[in-house]
Amino acid sequence: MKNQKPIRNVHVPALKKWGIYAMLPQWKDLLALFFPPFCLACLGPVAGQDALICPYCQADLPLTRHWLGPDNSMEQRFWGRVHFVRAAAFLRFQKGNMVQNLLHFLKYDHREDLGEYLGNWFGRELAQGGQFTGVDWVIPVPIHPKRLRKRGYNQITAFSHALSRQMGKTCREDLLIRVSHSRTQTTRSRDQRFAHLEKAFKWTKPEELAGRHLLLVDDILTTGATLEACCGPLEKLSGVQVSLCTLAIAE
């Protein structure tokens, strides 16, 4: 069942959201019969309702290892575009691979538990690697309030909070906001994306940023236009350093 397009299915988080799971704790076995747990990477079976990724996929996830040293493929994409300290992605994304499934569930199926799981994993790697120890605050890239109301959550928030906890840092959601709403960027070129996003983000408390090292976190790096647009206004502020992280990088 590997590399199939993810299917929408009722899972434990949805049952918890509706209150059914809490009302019927003694019926877990019955719920598992009607809503069997599956691996969010390969869509195959897993052991236990709380398991998110099967052992085979955990072993096969395409980790980038960017956190082991400088001049990685993500950093190279931002050379000459953004002044940054370090940059790293966690997973390698290719169309049809298991990372596509994970991103689908994270973004569209309210799987914040998956974001927390991957954030804890990536955060441990970054903490052990020692390349991001100078970071002061972890800042998730925001989505527009209209999209937030429609979707109900920002897909990268739980990931960012888990990441910050493992690194022993503070996650700040109050410093960066999105002020313009747009449709999906997937069909636009890098130049088109950047032109559209150039004034899409606003730093709300610039006086707090002086002398700080910020770690911006997004879900996937494709053209890099979103992170570039976030970093642009910071170049006018004194002493601000920026590092960049994403859950995945498209290759």
C-alpha positions as CSV (number, residue, x, y, z in Angstrom):
1,M,0.0,0.0,0.0
2,K,3.0,2.3,-0.1
3,N,3.0,5.5,-2.1
4,Q,-0.8,5.6,-2.6
5,K,-2.7,8.8,-2.4
6,P,-3.8,9.3,1.2
7,I,-7.4,8.5,2.0
8,R,-9.6,10.5,4.3
9,N,-10.8,8.3,7.2
10,V,-12.3,8.8,10.6
11,H,-9.5,8.3,13.1
12,V,-9.1,8.7,16.9
13,P,-8.3,12.5,16.8
14,A,-11.6,13.1,15.0
15,L,-13.5,10.9,17.6
16,K,-11.8,12.9,20.4
17,K,-12.8,16.2,18.7
18,W,-16.4,15.1,18.6
19,G,-16.3,13.9,22.2
20,I,-17.2,10.3,21.3
21,Y,-13.8,8.9,22.4
22,A,-14.0,10.4,25.9
23,M,-17.6,9.3,26.3
24,L,-16.9,5.7,25.5
25,P,-13.4,4.8,26.9
26,Q,-14.5,1.2,27.5
27,W,-15.4,0.8,23.8
28,K,-11.9,1.3,22.5
29,D,-11.7,-2.2,21.0
30,L,-15.1,-1.7,19.3
31,L,-13.9,1.6,17.9
32,A,-10.8,-0.1,16.6
33,L,-12.9,-2.6,14.8
34,F,-14.8,0.0,12.9
35,F,-12.0,2.5,12.6
36,P,-8.8,0.4,12.4
37,P,-5.6,2.4,13.0
38,F,-3.3,2.8,10.0
39,C,0.2,4.1,9.3
40,L,0.0,7.7,8.1
41,A,3.1,7.2,5.9
42,C,2.3,4.0,4.0
43,L,-1.4,3.6,5.0
44,G,-0.8,0.0,6.1
45,P,-1.8,-1.4,9.5
46,V,-0.2,-0.4,12.8
47,A,-0.4,-1.9,16.2
48,G,-2.4,0.2,18.6
49,Q,-4.7,3.2,18.2
50,D,-1.9,5.6,19.3
51,A,0.7,4.5,16.8
52,L,1.1,7.0,13.9
53,I,3.9,5.5,11.8
54,C,4.7,1.8,11.4
55,P,8.2,0.6,12.4
56,Y,9.1,0.0,8.7
57,C,8.3,3.5,7.7
58,Q,10.1,5.0,10.7
59,A,13.2,3.2,9.5
60,D,12.7,4.2,5.9
61,L,11.8,7.9,6.3
62,P,14.1,9.9,4.1
63,L,15.8,12.1,6.7
64,T,18.0,14.9,5.3
65,R,20.6,15.0,8.0
66,H,20.9,18.7,7.4
67,W,21.5,19.3,11.1
68,L,24.9,17.5,11.0
69,G,26.8,20.3,9.2
70,P,26.7,23.5,7.2
71,D,26.3,24.1,3.4
72,N,23.4,21.6,3.0
73,S,21.0,21.7,0.1
74,M,18.5,23.9,2.0
75,E,21.1,26.4,2.9
76,Q,22.3,26.5,-0.7
77,R,18.8,27.5,-1.9
78,F,18.9,30.6,0.2
79,W,22.4,31.7,-0.6
80,G,22.3,35.3,-1.9
81,R,18.6,35.6,-1.0
82,V,18.4,35.7,2.8
83,H,21.0,36.5,5.5
84,F,20.7,33.5,7.8
85,V,22.7,31.6,10.4
86,R,21.7,28.0,9.7
87,A,18.9,26.2,7.7
88,A,17.7,22.6,7.9
89,A,14.8,20.5,6.7
90,F,13.8,17.3,8.4
91,L,12.5,15.1,5.5
92,R,13.0,14.9,1.8
93,F,9.8,15.3,-0.2
94,Q,9.3,13.7,-3.6
95,K,5.9,13.4,-5.3
96,G,4.4,10.0,-4.4
97,N,6.7,9.2,-1.5
98,M,5.6,8.6,2.1
99,V,6.4,12.2,3.1
100,Q,3.6,13.4,0.7
101,N,1.2,11.2,2.7
102,L,2.4,12.7,6.0
103,L,2.1,16.3,4.8
104,H,-1.4,15.5,3.5
105,F,-2.6,14.2,6.9
106,L,-0.9,17.1,8.7
107,K,-2.3,19.8,6.5
108,Y,-5.8,18.6,5.7
109,D,-6.9,15.9,8.2
110,H,-6.3,17.8,11.4
111,R,-3.5,15.5,12.5
112,E,-1.9,17.8,14.9
113,D,-0.7,14.7,16.8
114,L,1.4,13.9,13.8
115,G,2.9,17.4,13.9
116,E,3.8,16.9,17.5
117,Y,5.3,13.5,16.9
118,L,7.5,14.7,14.1
119,G,8.4,18.0,15.9
120,N,9.6,16.0,18.9
121,W,11.7,13.8,16.7
122,F,13.2,16.7,14.7
123,G,13.7,18.8,17.9
124,R,15.8,16.0,19.5
125,E,17.9,15.8,16.4
126,L,18.5,19.6,16.4
127,A,19.3,19.6,20.1
128,Q,21.8,16.8,19.7
129,G,23.4,18.3,16.6
130,G,24.2,21.5,18.4
131,Q,24.0,23.7,15.3
132,F,20.9,25.6,16.5
133,T,21.9,26.2,20.2
134,G,22.0,30.0,19.8
135,V,18.4,30.3,18.9
136,D,16.2,32.4,21.3
137,W,12.7,31.9,19.9
138,V,11.0,29.4,17.6
139,I,8.4,31.1,15.4
140,P,5.9,29.2,13.2
141,V,5.0,30.8,9.9
142,P,1.4,31.9,10.3
143,I,-1.5,31.5,8.0
144,H,-4.1,34.1,7.4
145,P,-7.0,34.4,9.9
146,K,-9.5,33.5,7.2
147,R,-7.7,30.3,6.4
148,L,-7.3,29.6,10.1
149,R,-11.0,29.9,10.6
150,K,-11.8,27.7,7.7
151,R,-9.2,25.0,8.4
152,G,-9.4,25.3,12.2
153,Y,-5.7,25.1,12.8
154,N,-2.3,26.0,11.5
155,Q,-0.7,22.8,10.4
156,I,2.8,23.8,11.6
157,T,1.9,25.1,15.1
158,A,2.0,21.7,17.0
159,F,5.2,20.8,15.1
160,S,6.8,24.1,16.1
161,H,5.8,23.8,19.8
162,A,7.2,20.3,20.0
163,L,10.3,21.4,18.3
164,S,10.9,24.2,20.7
165,R,10.3,22.0,23.8
166,Q,12.9,19.5,22.7
167,M,15.4,22.3,22.0
168,G,14.6,24.0,25.3
169,K,13.5,27.2,23.6
170,T,10.3,29.3,23.7
171,C,7.8,29.2,20.8
172,R,6.3,32.6,20.0
173,E,3.2,32.9,17.9
174,D,2.6,36.6,18.7
175,L,5.5,38.1,16.8
176,L,4.6,37.3,13.2
177,I,1.2,37.6,11.5
178,R,-0.1,37.1,7.9
179,V,-1.9,40.2,6.7
180,S,-2.9,39.2,3.2
181,H,-4.9,36.2,2.1
182,S,-4.3,34.4,-1.1
183,R,-5.1,31.2,-2.9
184,T,-2.7,28.3,-3.1
185,Q,0.8,29.1,-4.4
186,T,1.5,25.8,-5.9
187,T,0.9,26.9,-9.6
188,R,3.1,30.0,-9.3
189,S,6.8,30.3,-10.1
190,R,9.3,31.5,-7.5
191,D,9.3,35.1,-8.8
192,Q,5.5,35.1,-8.9
193,R,5.3,33.7,-5.4
194,F,7.7,36.2,-3.9
195,A,6.0,39.2,-5.6
196,H,2.7,38.0,-4.2
197,L,4.0,37.4,-0.7
198,E,6.4,40.3,-0.5
199,K,4.0,42.3,1.8
200,A,2.0,39.3,3.1
201,F,3.7,39.1,6.6
202,K,4.1,41.6,9.4
203,W,6.3,41.6,12.5
204,T,4.1,42.9,15.3
205,K,6.6,43.7,18.0
206,P,9.9,44.8,16.3
207,E,11.1,46.4,19.5
208,E,11.4,42.9,21.1
209,L,13.4,41.5,18.2
210,A,16.6,43.5,18.5
211,G,19.6,41.3,19.3
212,R,17.5,38.1,19.1
213,H,18.2,34.9,17.1
214,L,14.9,33.7,15.6
215,L,14.1,30.2,14.2
216,L,11.4,30.4,11.5
217,V,9.5,27.2,11.0
218,D,7.4,26.2,8.0
219,D,5.9,22.9,6.7
220,I,7.7,22.5,3.3
221,L,10.3,24.3,1.3
222,T,9.6,24.5,-2.4
223,T,10.7,27.8,-3.9
224,G,11.5,29.4,-0.5
225,A,9.4,32.4,-1.3
226,T,7.4,32.3,1.9
227,L,10.4,32.2,4.3
228,E,12.1,34.9,2.1
229,A,9.1,37.1,2.5
230,C,9.1,36.6,6.3
231,C,12.8,37.5,6.5
232,G,12.7,40.6,4.3
233,P,11.5,43.1,7.0
234,L,14.0,41.8,9.6
235,E,16.9,43.1,7.6
236,K,15.9,46.6,8.6
237,L,16.1,45.7,12.3
238,S,19.3,45.9,14.3
239,G,21.1,42.8,15.5
240,V,18.4,40.3,14.4
241,Q,19.7,36.9,13.4
242,V,17.5,34.3,11.6
243,S,17.7,30.5,11.1
244,L,15.3,28.5,9.1
245,C,13.7,25.1,9.5
246,T,11.0,23.1,7.6
247,L,9.4,19.8,8.1
248,A,10.3,18.8,4.5
249,I,12.2,20.0,1.5
250,A,11.0,19.3,-2.1
251,E,13.6,17.7,-4.3
